[in-house]
Amino acid sequence: MTSASVEGSTTDPVPGAVGPTRRRLPTQARSRERVERILDAAAQLVVADGVEGLTTRSIAETAGLPVASLYQYFADKEAVLLALCERDMAEMDEQVAEDLAAAGELTMAGLVETSMRAFVKVYHRRPAFMQIWMRGRTNTAVYDYGRHHNKRITENLLAYAADLGLIDQGSYSDAELTAIGELAVELGDRAFQLAFERDPHGDEFLIDEAIDLVAGYLQKVTAR
């Protein structure tokens, strides 16, 4: 495994990456403020009406902007949803990096728990993200973007664990370690989907079980 810092953003653009289809990138303060208004309006509507009830017109009306202004920045509703995912997942990455930096000496189980509880902090702050990602996976664009993000999380956390000497690199090839890491992230993601399915704050028992599940699975690659 090659080493890397967990602070590297998992939303950095890479060739072929799935991402928001924006008509223009805001450079001026006024434009950036408009984009934030659009995203905040979309988040508000998602919490109230769900992903399926979202329309570009309702987003623009809630943001207090003409629909034409929204189309200056986003091609369609999916682009707005992906931009929300991008913003919230970037916040998730920052929270993980911050919490890991403050955690001191880590075991593999500690790395897993710190990372997953950092995700929960952002889920609590960003309830629209819970609706979009945990309950909006029938939207192909959202699903593809989330899977891409999960792969980047895997790369960063595996590299971070390798830097700490937590991974037994003699028993598995790099490809096998990556596959195990991706499966661990997907297991945690699915378990969290169940934990937050009926309760926007999350079922604490299921959250704890999800963390134990992932940590237990990764013991197979943990340096003894």
N, C-alpha and C positions, 0 to 999 in steps of 0.2 A: 504493500500500500504506500502511495506517496503521501508525504505529510502536507497538511494545510491547516490554516487557522479556521476555527469555527466562526470567526467574525466575518468571513467572506460571505457576501449576500447570496442567498439561494435564488434571488430574483434577477441576478445579473443576466443580460441577454447573451444567448449562445446561438450558434447556427442551428436553424430549424426549430427553435424554441417556440412554444405556444405562448401567445401574449395578447394584450389588448390591442385592438385595431383602432388606433387613434388617427384622426385626420390631421391633427397638428399637435405638437408638444408645446405646452405653455412655457413661455420664457419670462414674460412680464408678470409683476406681482398681481395685477388685476386679473390676468388670464388664469394664473394659478389659483386665485381666490374663487373664480368661477368654477373651475374644475372641482375644487373641494366642495363647493356648494352642490354641484351636481352629484358627487359621490355621497355626500351626507344625506341628500334628499333620497337617493336610491336606497341607501341603508335604512332610512326611516320607513320607506314604503315596503321594503322586504320584510322588516320586522312586523309591520302591520298586516300586510296582505300576502306575504310569501313571494317566492321567485316567480311563479307563474302569473301572478297578477300585475307584474311590473310592465310598464310601457314607457316608451320615450316621452310621450306626451305627459303622462302622470309625473315622471321625473322632472321634466322642465317646469311644470306648474308648481310642484312642491318646492323647487329651487327658486321660484320667482323669476324665471327666465323664459324668453321665447324658445319654442322648439328649435328654431333655426340656430340659436346660440349653442344649444346642445350638440347639434350636428356639426358645428365648427370643430368640435373636439372629439366626438365619438361617432362611429359609423352607424351603430345600432345599439339595441338594448344589451346584446351579448358583450359588446365592447365595454359598456359601463360596468356590467357584472365582473368582467375580467379585471378591469381597473380597480374595482373594490377588492377583489381577491389579491391583486398585486400589492395594494397598499397594506392590507391586513396581514398578508404573509410576510411582507418586509418587516412589519412591526413584530411579528412572531419571531423572526430570525434575530432581530435586535434583542428581544427579551431573553431568548435562549443564550445568546452570547453574554449578555449582562449577568444572568444568573449563574452560568458556568464560571465566569471570571470571579464571582464572589463566593463560589462554593468551596474553595480550598482544595485539599487533596481528594481525589475522586477514585472510587472503584467503578467498575462497569455498571453495577446496580445504581450507584449514585449518579453516574452520567445519565442513565436512562431516566431516573426519577426527576432529576433537575430539569432535563429537557422537556419531559412530558408535562410537568407541573408549570413550566413556563408557557407551554401551549395553552393550558387551562386558563392562566391569567389573561391571555389575549382573548380567548373565547368569552370570558366574562366581560371584558371591556368592549368587545365588538360583537354584539348579539346578531347583527346582520350577517356577519361571516358564518356564524353557526347555521343560519338559515340557508345561505348560499352553498356552503361546502358540505355540511352534514346532511342537508335535506334537499339540495338542488342538483343532485348528481345525475338526474335524467337529462340535464342540459349538457350536451356533448362538449361544448367549448369549456365550460367550467370543469367538467370531469378531466379533460385532457390537460388543462392547466394545472390542476391539483396533482395529477400523477407526475407531471414534470417537476413540480416543486418537491414532491416526496422523493424523487430520485436525487435531487440536489441536496436535500436534507441528509439522505443516506451518505452521499459522497463526503459532505463536510463532517458529519459526526463520526464516520469511520476513520477519516483522516485524523480527527482530533483524538479519538481513542488510541490510534496507532502512535501518535506523538507522545501520549501518556504511558505507552508501554502496556496498555490494557489488553491488546489483542494477541492471541496465539497465531502468529503468521506462518508457523512451520507446518501446520496440519491442513491448511486450505490454500488454494490458489487465490490470486487476486479476484478472479472472476467469481469464484465460489463465495468469497467473503462479501463481495458486492451483492450477490444474490441473497445471501443470508441477511445482510443489512437491509436490503429493499423489502424482504419479507417481514422483517421485524417492524419496519416503519409502517407497512401496510396493515399488519396485525394491530398495531397500536391505533392507527387511524380508524380502522373498522370498529375496534372496541370502543373508542371514544364516540363514534357515531351512535352506537347503542346507548352509551352513557348519557348522551345529550338528546336522545330521540324524543323523550317526553318532557324533559326538564331542561329549560334553557340554562340553568345554573349547573346542571350535570348531576348525575347520581353519584354521590361520593363513594359508595361501595364499589360501583362498577369502575369508577376512575382508579381507585386503589387496585382493583383486580387487573385492570388493563396494564398498569405499571408493572405489577408482579409478573404478568404474562410475558411482556416484552423482555424484562430483565432476566427472567428464568430462561427464556429461549436463547438469549445471547450468552448465557453461561457457557454454551458449547464452544464459543470462539474466544472466551476470556483466558488470558494468560494465567496459568496457575502459579 
